Amino acid sequence: AFKPGILTLGARVDSYYEYLLKQWLQSNKTEPRFLDWYKSSVEGIERQLMRHSSSGLLYVGELLDRGAHQAKMDHLVCFLPGLLALGASNGIEKVLHMSEAEALMETCYSLYSRMPTGLSPELVFFDNTPGEAFSVKPNDRHNLLRPEVVESLFILYRLTKNITYQHWGWKIFQAFEQYCRVEGGGYSSINDVTSTDNPSPRDKMESFFLAETLKYFFLLFDDDSDLLPLDRFVFNTEAHPLPVWSEHEVPNLS
């Protein structure tokens, strides 16, 4: 039975929404049920979770179990700009979804650019602090070297060729180099993205930094669009490129 709870695009549910579109694409667009589910889920996101902050930033919040909207957005949600752009490039609400993708991408980049270190916190709250686009609580100031923003920058750059996305990615990469790189090799998560004097390294590097974040940086800065083209490969949530099925490979799943 369905149990009331928080409706979110953050931890523990984000991959589901991502795979609805990507399973349709990998099936060579032969499984329309996944497309239908993706469309209906995005309509729900637009209606229930998507809002503009008082400063004009488009964000995706959460819906609490009694229907109240919470203006909280996780870094994890920043997979969505890339997903919407990928769907738009395949004819799904082409104008609307691409516009939303570009606006959300700007919001996601602002999580980095508005921090003193140039690195994003784990999550933010919008319209909590007068005069500020968003606020960060002390327990949320850490950065875990996550890939979602870089992934979306890569997809949007590949689809639009707008070099702004490369510039944003380069600034993020430089911030990782300055505040997360460890002498002797490797990178570390940090505890406080608001402090340039003492970001407080955690002495821990998540495996997804190598498997995803750096891979998407490489693809973002590589101008060879023949390398893993998005019309022939689908990246799963762990950044593994999976080939789109050819016509003779499409299984009968009915």
N, C-alpha and C positions, 0 to 999 in steps of 0.2 A: 504494500500500500504506500501511497505517496505521503511523505512526512514533511510538514512545513519546515522551512529553513531559509538560510540566506541564499538568494539568487545572485550568482557572481560569475565572472569570466576568469577569475583568479585560480588559485591553487586547487588542484584535484579535479577540475572540470574543463580547463582550457583546451586540453588535447581533443576532447570529444567534439567540440565545435570545429576545430581545425580539420579533423579527419572527415567530417561530413563532406566538405568541398573536395578534399584531396582524394578521397576514395572514388568520388565521381570522376575526377580528372584521371586518376590512374587507371580506371576501368575503360579509358578511352571514350568516356561519356556514354557508356552503355548501361549504366545503372541509375535510372532517373530517380529512384527513391531517395538516394543520397543527395541529389540536387534539390529535391522537394524539401527534405529535412533541413538542408542548409538554408534555403530561402526563408523557410518559416522561422528558423532560429534567429536569423539576422533581423527579420521583421520584429521579433520579440525583443531583441537587444535594442533596436532603434526606439521601440515604443516604451520599454520599461526601464532601460539602464542608461541610455545615451542622453547626455545633457550638455548644455553650455554653461561654463562658469561665468561669474560676474565680470571676469576679465576677458571673456570671449573665447576661452579655450574649450574645444570639444573634448569630452572625457566620457568614460564608461564607468559608472558607479555600481552600487550594489542595491539590491532590494531586500529589506529585512523581512522577517517572517510575518509581520503584521502589515506589510505593504508600504512601509516608510522607505523613502529613498535615502541612501547614505552616499555622500559625495566622496567616496573613498576609491582610489584606483591603485591597483598593484602594478609593479613593473611587468609582471607576467602577462598582463592584459595587452601589452604592446606587441604581441604577435598579430593583433587584429588589423592594424593598418596594412600589413603585407597580405593577410588573407583576403581582405576586402578588395585590394588592388588585383590580386590574382583572379578572384572571381569576376571582377569587372572586365579584365582583359579577355575573359572567356564568355563575355556577353551577358553577364548577370548584372542587371541594373547599372549599366556601364557608366553613366554620368553620375548618378547619385552615389554609388559605392566608391567610385574613384575620388569624388569630392570628399567623402567621409574619410577615406584612407589618408588623403593628403592632410586633412585637418588633424586627424588623430596622430599622424606622424609628427606634426609640429608640436603637439602636446607632449608626446613621448620624448622628443628631443629636448623639450624645455625642462623635463625632469633632470636632465644632465646640465644643460647650459645655465640654469638658475642656481645651481649649487656651487659653493666656493671652490670645490675640487674639480668641478666639471664632470662629476660622476653622480649617477642617480641613486636616490635612496630606494629601499625595498618597496615602499608605498607612500602615497601622499593623500592628504585631505584637501579638497577644494573649498574655497570660501569660508575657511575657519578663522583666518587672520586678516583684519582690515588692512588694505593696501598691499596685500601679497596675493599672488596668483594661486598659491597653495601653501600648505604648511606641512611640516614633518615632525612627528612626535619622536622623542628621544630614543625609544625602542625600535624605531623604524629607519634609523639613519645609516644602517649598514648597506654595503654593496657587495654582492656575491659573485660579481663578474658574469652576470646573466647575459644570454644571447638575444633576447626577444627584440630589442630595439635595433640591433645590428642586422638581424634577420629581415626585419621590415624595411630597413634602409636599403639592403641589397635588392629585395624584390622590387621596391619602388624605383630604384635607380635602373634596374634591368628593364623595367617596363616603360619608363618615361624618358630615360637618358638625361634626367635633370641632375646636373653635377652638384647641385646644392646637397643632395643626399650623400655624395662622396665627401664633400667638405664637412658635413656634420659628423660622418663616420670617422674622418681623420681627427677631428677634435676629440672625439670620445677615445679613440685609440691613444692619442697623446696623453690624455688624462690617465688612462690605465698605465701607460709607461711611467708617468711621473709619480703616481701615488700607490701603485700596486706591484710594480716590478720589484723582485727580490734580488739583492746582490748575490751573485753566484748562480742564478738561474731560477726561472719560474715566476709566478705571480701570486699574490695573496689577496683574499677578500679583506675589506677594511670595515671597521666598526662605525666610522663617523665621516660621512661625506661632507659635513658642514665645516670641518676643521682642516685647514691646510697645514697648520703647525703640527697637529697630532692626529692624523687619520686613523691611527691605532690598527695596524695590520693584525689579522687574525691567525697568521701562520697556517693558512689552509687554502688550497686551491681546488675548487670543485672540478670534477672531470669534464663537465659540460663546457668549461672555458676552452679546453683544447678541442673537444669534439664538435662544438657548435660555434661559440663566439669567435674564435680565431678563424674557423673555416668561413664564416660569413664575412668577416673582415677581408679575407683573401678574395672572395668572390666579388665583394663590393668594389675593391680597388682594381680588379682585373677587368679590362675592357674587352676581353674576348667573349663575345656573346655566344660563341659556339661551344664554350665550355659549360657543360650541363645546362643546355637551353631549357627554359621553363615550359616549353610546349612538348618536350620529350622526356622530362624527368619531373618527379614530384619529391619534394623533401619532406620526410616524416618529421615528427616532433623532436627527434634527436639529430636532425640535420643529415640523415643518411639519404642520398639521392636514389630514388627507386624509379626504374624505367616505366613509362606509360605503356600499357599493353598494346601490342600490335593487334590487327584485326583477327589474325589466326590464333592469338593467345587468349582472347577474351573467353573466359569460362562461362558455362551456362549455370547461373546461380539461382535460377527460378525453382 
